[in-house]
Amino acid sequence: MKLVLTCEHGGAQIPKRFESFFINEKTTLQTHRGFDLGALDVFKYLKPLADFSNFSETSRLLIELNRSLHHKNLFSEFTKTATHQTKQRLIDGYYLVYRNAVENYIKKQIDKGETVIHLSVHSFTPKLNGTKRTCDIGLLYDSSNDEESKFCNAFKSNLLLENPKLNIRFNYPYLGKSDGFTTALRKHFPEHYLGIELEINQAFAHQNAMPSPLKHQIYGALKSCLVR
């Protein structure tokens, strides 16, 4: 069993040659629309458990690494108007570089007969469009996949052993079968691949970091799930 750890929305960076798309948008880049607050902090804390890891600090508003190439939100309102050539540069230079590195590792491990657990680390805004999200941690997965269901049930149980007060929900605040990196990888690897998204409420975050006790609890729960 191999653990692949990723963080698609780790930062709000915009490379200099693309800054013209974001003039007067520095505030927007620092909101939940620009990146996942505290997600990279958790990713780094969990990294010692991983056999392979990859992260991006480029803003999702430049190009959305967690969407398929055909998805309407691959490019944000700021980059939708870019030329075809510029969009292709973004796809080739950021999107494919990131996703191919992860996919190639997974393929090599599955070809060796290994089972890969892919945990994609995210965070979510506590309130969206005026609606409060009622969850501390969300575990997103394909509910029709028995192995993913078993893993998430074990992960939840272990998290509650670490902290019984945590409000943990399955496939919330998003559905695990919605378009995303793990969803695409399930199609590429219908066997020996488990794709799980960890969603943490940004209400816990302070200065782009999550509380040490919470990170420790997630670490302990995940470690307990990884029977090697």
C-alpha positions in Angstrom: 0.0 0.0 0.0 1.4 3.4 -1.1 0.2 6.8 0.1 0.2 9.6 -2.4 -0.4 13.0 -0.9 -1.3 16.1 -3.0 -2.4 19.7 -2.4 -3.7 21.3 -5.6 -4.7 24.7 -4.0 -1.7 25.4 -1.7 -1.1 29.0 -2.6 -2.2 32.2 -4.4 1.0 32.8 -6.4 0.8 34.3 -9.9 3.9 34.1 -12.0 5.1 37.5 -13.2 4.4 37.0 -16.9 0.7 36.4 -16.0 0.3 39.2 -13.5 -1.5 41.5 -16.0 -4.6 39.2 -15.7 -4.8 40.1 -12.0 -4.3 43.9 -11.9 -6.1 45.2 -8.7 -7.1 41.7 -7.8 -4.6 41.0 -4.9 -7.5 40.9 -2.4 -9.4 38.4 -4.5 -6.4 36.1 -4.7 -6.1 36.0 -1.0 -9.7 34.8 -0.5 -11.0 31.2 -0.6 -11.4 31.7 -4.3 -7.7 32.1 -4.8 -6.4 29.2 -2.7 -7.3 26.8 0.1 -6.4 28.5 3.4 -4.3 26.3 5.6 -4.4 23.3 3.3 -0.6 23.4 2.5 0.1 23.6 6.2 -1.7 20.3 6.8 -0.2 18.8 3.7 3.3 19.5 5.0 2.5 18.1 8.4 1.2 14.8 6.8 4.1 14.6 4.3 6.3 12.2 6.4 3.6 9.6 6.0 3.6 9.8 2.2 5.5 7.7 -0.3 5.1 10.4 -2.9 3.8 13.9 -2.7 3.1 16.9 -4.9 1.7 20.4 -4.3 1.1 23.6 -6.1 1.2 27.2 -4.8 0.0 28.7 -8.0 -3.5 30.2 -7.6 -6.4 28.2 -8.9 -7.6 31.4 -10.5 -4.8 31.1 -13.0 -5.7 27.6 -13.9 -7.7 25.1 -11.9 -5.6 22.0 -11.3 -8.5 20.1 -9.8 -10.7 20.3 -12.9 -10.7 18.4 -16.1 -9.5 20.1 -19.3 -13.1 20.2 -20.6 -14.5 21.8 -17.4 -16.1 25.2 -17.8 -14.1 26.4 -14.7 -10.7 25.3 -15.8 -10.0 29.0 -16.4 -11.4 31.6 -14.1 -13.1 34.8 -15.1 -9.7 36.4 -15.1 -8.1 34.0 -17.6 -11.0 32.9 -19.7 -10.3 35.8 -22.1 -6.7 34.8 -22.6 -5.5 33.8 -26.1 -5.5 30.1 -27.1 -1.7 30.3 -27.1 -1.6 31.6 -23.5 -4.1 29.0 -22.3 -2.1 26.3 -23.9 1.0 27.6 -22.1 -0.9 27.4 -18.8 -2.0 23.8 -19.6 1.4 22.6 -20.6 3.5 24.5 -18.1 1.4 24.1 -14.9 -1.6 21.8 -15.3 0.0 18.8 -17.2 3.3 19.1 -15.3 1.5 18.8 -12.0 -1.0 16.1 -12.9 1.3 14.0 -15.0 3.9 13.7 -12.2 1.2 12.3 -9.9 -0.4 10.1 -12.5 3.0 8.6 -13.6 3.9 7.7 -10.0 0.6 6.0 -9.5 0.9 4.1 -12.7 4.3 2.8 -11.8 3.2 1.6 -8.4 0.0 -0.1 -9.8 2.1 -1.8 -12.5 4.3 -3.2 -9.7 1.2 -4.7 -8.1 0.8 -2.0 -5.3 -2.4 -0.5 -4.1 -2.3 3.3 -4.0 -4.2 5.5 -1.6 -4.3 9.1 -2.9 -5.2 11.7 -0.3 -5.8 15.2 -1.8 -5.7 17.9 0.9 -8.2 20.8 0.7 -10.0 23.3 2.9 -13.4 25.0 2.5 -14.8 28.4 3.4 -17.1 28.2 6.5 -19.9 30.1 4.6 -20.7 30.1 0.9 -23.3 32.4 -0.6 -24.7 33.1 2.8 -25.0 29.4 3.8 -23.1 28.1 6.8 -21.3 24.8 6.2 -22.0 22.5 9.1 -18.9 20.4 9.2 -15.4 20.4 10.7 -13.9 17.8 8.3 -15.3 16.3 5.1 -14.1 13.1 3.5 -15.0 12.9 -0.2 -15.0 9.6 -2.0 -16.9 7.4 -4.4 -19.6 5.8 -2.3 -20.1 3.0 -4.8 -16.4 2.0 -4.3 -16.3 -0.5 -1.4 -12.5 0.1 -0.8 -12.9 3.8 -0.6 -15.9 3.5 1.7 -14.0 1.2 4.0 -11.0 3.5 4.1 -13.2 6.6 4.9 -15.1 4.8 7.6 -11.8 3.8 9.2 -10.4 7.3 8.8 -13.5 8.8 10.4 -13.4 6.3 13.3 -9.8 7.0 13.9 -10.3 10.8 13.8 -13.1 10.5 16.4 -10.8 8.4 18.6 -8.3 11.3 18.4 -11.0 13.9 19.0 -14.6 12.8 19.7 -15.8 16.4 19.3 -15.0 16.6 15.6 -18.0 16.9 13.3 -17.0 14.7 10.3 -19.2 14.2 7.3 -18.9 12.1 4.2 -19.1 13.7 0.7 -19.7 17.2 2.2 -19.4 20.0 1.5 -18.9 18.6 -2.0 -19.6 15.2 -3.6 -16.7 12.9 -4.1 -17.9 12.0 -7.5 -17.9 15.6 -8.8 -15.3 16.5 -11.4 -11.8 16.6 -9.9 -8.4 15.1 -9.9 -9.3 12.0 -7.9 -12.4 11.5 -10.1 -10.2 11.5 -13.2 -7.7 9.2 -11.7 -10.4 6.6 -10.8 -11.2 6.4 -14.5 -7.6 5.9 -15.4 -7.1 3.4 -12.6 -10.3 1.4 -12.0 -8.4 -1.0 -9.8 -5.9 -0.7 -7.0 -6.5 3.1 -6.7 -8.3 4.9 -3.9 -9.0 8.6 -4.3 -9.9 10.5 -1.2 -10.3 14.2 -0.7 -9.7 15.6 2.8 -11.7 18.9 3.3 -11.0 21.0 6.4 -13.1 23.9 7.6 -11.2 27.2 7.2 -12.8 28.4 10.4 -9.9 26.5 12.1 -7.2 28.4 10.2 -5.2 31.4 11.5 -2.6 33.1 9.4 -2.8 30.4 6.8 -2.1 27.6 9.3 -4.2 25.0 11.0 -4.0 24.4 14.8 -1.3 22.0 15.8 -3.6 19.7 17.8 -5.9 19.3 14.8 -2.9 18.5 12.5 -1.7 16.0 15.1 -5.1 14.3 15.2 -5.4 14.0 11.4 -1.8 12.7 11.3 -2.6 10.0 14.0 -5.8 9.0 12.3 -4.2 8.7 8.9 -1.2 6.8 10.2 -3.6 4.3 11.9 -5.3 3.7 8.5 -2.0 2.8 6.8 -1.5 -0.8 7.6 1.8 -1.7 5.9 
